[in-house]
Amino acid sequence: MGVRVLVLVVLAITLMVVDARFTLLKPVRSQMGLVLMESYHITDLPQSLWQGIASQFGSRTELIAENEKLKTEALLMQGRVQKLAALTEQNVRLRELLNSSALVNEKVEVAELIGVDPNPFTHRILINKGERDGVVLGQPVLDARGLMGQVVELMPYTARVLLLTDTTHSIPVQVNRNGLRAIASGTGNPERLELRHVADTADIKEGDLLVSSGLGQRFPAGYPVATVKEVIHDSGQPFAIVRAVPTAALNRSRYLLLVFTDSRTPEQRATDAAMAQEAADRQGLPGNAEAAPAQPGVTPVPAAAPAPAATMPANPAPVASPAAAPAAPAAASGAATTPSRERH
C-alpha cells in the first residue's frame, strides 16, 4: 500500500514538472478540462433545476398579482373616463350660459360577478359585495363601458343586481347630443333597450349616445347607458319606435364597479348648502357688527332727507317734534349698514 502511494506521488510530481516545462501534456489537459466541465454541469444540474422552478413559480405569482392590480386600475380609470363625453357637452352648454360648475367624482368600489340567475325571464346577477361592505339597496352598478343596473337584494356578503335589460327595469336618460330626455326600458333581450313615449318629431337619430340624466335620483347623471341603433317613424303613430344597444357588456363583464352616491335628499343638500354659506358669511363678518366701517361700495341714505319737512313753515307738526330728526338718521344708518352685512 505504501509503495503504491509513493509511486502515485512520484508520478504526480513528474507530470507536474513535465506540464510546466514542456507542452506535451497540453492536449491531454484540454480533454480532461472538457470531461471535468461536463461533470460540473451534471453535479450542478439539481440545483439549477430547483432554482429555475422556483423562479418560474415566483415570476408567475408576481405576474398574476400584477395583472390583477392592472385590471383593477384599468377598470377604475375606465369608469372615470365614461363621464367625459357627458361632461364635455355639459361644459359647452354651461359656457353658453356664462356659468360653470364642478362635478364631484363619486366613490366607487370594485366587485366581482359570482353568479347569474338561471331564470331566462329575469336578468339578475350575483356579486361578491354585500351589506357588510356598505352596499345599499338601489345602489348603481356599472362596468368599464357603462351602467349595468342597480342592487335590488342585499345579503351580508353578497348582493343581487337587476340589469337594465330586465323587463321590469326603467331608467331616465337623455340624448348626450342635445339633452333630449326619455325613459329607457328593458326588453328582456340583453342586447336591446327601448325608449318609451318619444315624440315622432323628436330630434333623435341613429348613433346618439344616451346617458343617465339623474332625474330619478337613483342613478348618477352623466354615465353612458346605451347607443341608439334604430329609429322608426310612423306617420300614423304619435310616438317613434326607438331601439338602443346597452353600452355595458352585460353578458361578458366579470369585474364591476359599485357607485356610492350622496344619499341626502335634495332638500337636505339645499339646507346643508345654505347653512354652510351662512357659516362662511359669519366668519367673514367682524366681531362687532355695530362698529363695522361703512363699505366703499355702499351709498348711505342722506341724513338730511327728513330735515326739509321739519323746517317747512306750511307744516307746523314736524316743527313741534324735534326728536324726530335724530331718529330718522338712526333709521337711515341702520338701513345703510344692512346692505354692508349682505355684501360680506
C-alpha positions, 0 to 999 in steps of 0.5 A: 500500500505504501509503495503504491502511494509513493509511486502515485506521488512520484508520478504526480510530481513528474507530470507536474514538472513535465506540464510546466516545462514542456507542452506535451501534456497540453492536449491531454489537459484540454480533454480532461478540462472538457470531461471535468466541465461536463461533470460540473454541469451534471453535479450542478444540474439539481440545483439549477433545476430547483432554482429555475422552478422556483423562479418560474413559480415566483415570476408567475405569482408576481405576474398574476398579482400584477395583472390583477392590480392592472385590471383593477386600475384599468377598470377604475380609470375606465369608469372615470373616463365614461363621464367625459363625453357627458361632461364635455357637452355639459361644459359647452352648454354651461359656457353658453350660459356664462356659468360653470360648475364642478362635478364631484367624482363619486366613490366607487368600489370594485366587485366581482360577478359570482353568479347569474340567475338561471331564470331566462325571464329575469336578468339578475346577477350575483356579486361578491359585495354585500351589506357588510361592505356598505352596499345599499339597496338601489345602489348603481352598478356599472362596468368599464363601458357603462351602467349595468343596473342597480342592487335590488337584494342585499345579503351580508356578503353578497348582493343581487343586481337587476340589469337594465335589460330586465323587463321590469327595469326603467331608467331616465336618460337623455340624448348626450347630443342635445339633452333630449330626455326619455325613459329607457326600458328593458326588453328582456333581450340583453342586447336591446333597450327601448325608449318609451313615449318619444315624440315622432318629431323628436330630434333623435337619430341613429348613433346618439349616445344616451346617458343617465340624466339623474332625474330619478335620483337613483342613478348618477347623471352623466354615465353612458347607458346605451347607443341608439341603433334604430329609429322608426317613424310612423306617420300614423303613430304619435310616438317613434319606435326607438331601439338602443344597444346597452353600452355595458357588456352585460353578458361578458363583464366579470369585474364591476364597479359599485357607485356610492352616491350622496344619499341626502335628499335634495332638500337636505343638500339645499339646507346643508348648502345654505347653512354652510354659506351662512357659516362662511358669511359669519366668519367673514363678518367682524366681531362687532357688527355695530362698529363695522366701517361703512363699505366703499361700495355702499351709498348711505341714505342722506341724513338730511332727507327728513330735515326739509319737512321739519323746517317747512313753515306750511307744516307746523307738526314736524316743527313741534317734534324735534326728536324726530330728526335724530331718529330718522338718521338712526333709521337711515344708518341702520338701513345703510349698514344692512346692505354692508352685512349682505355684501360680506 
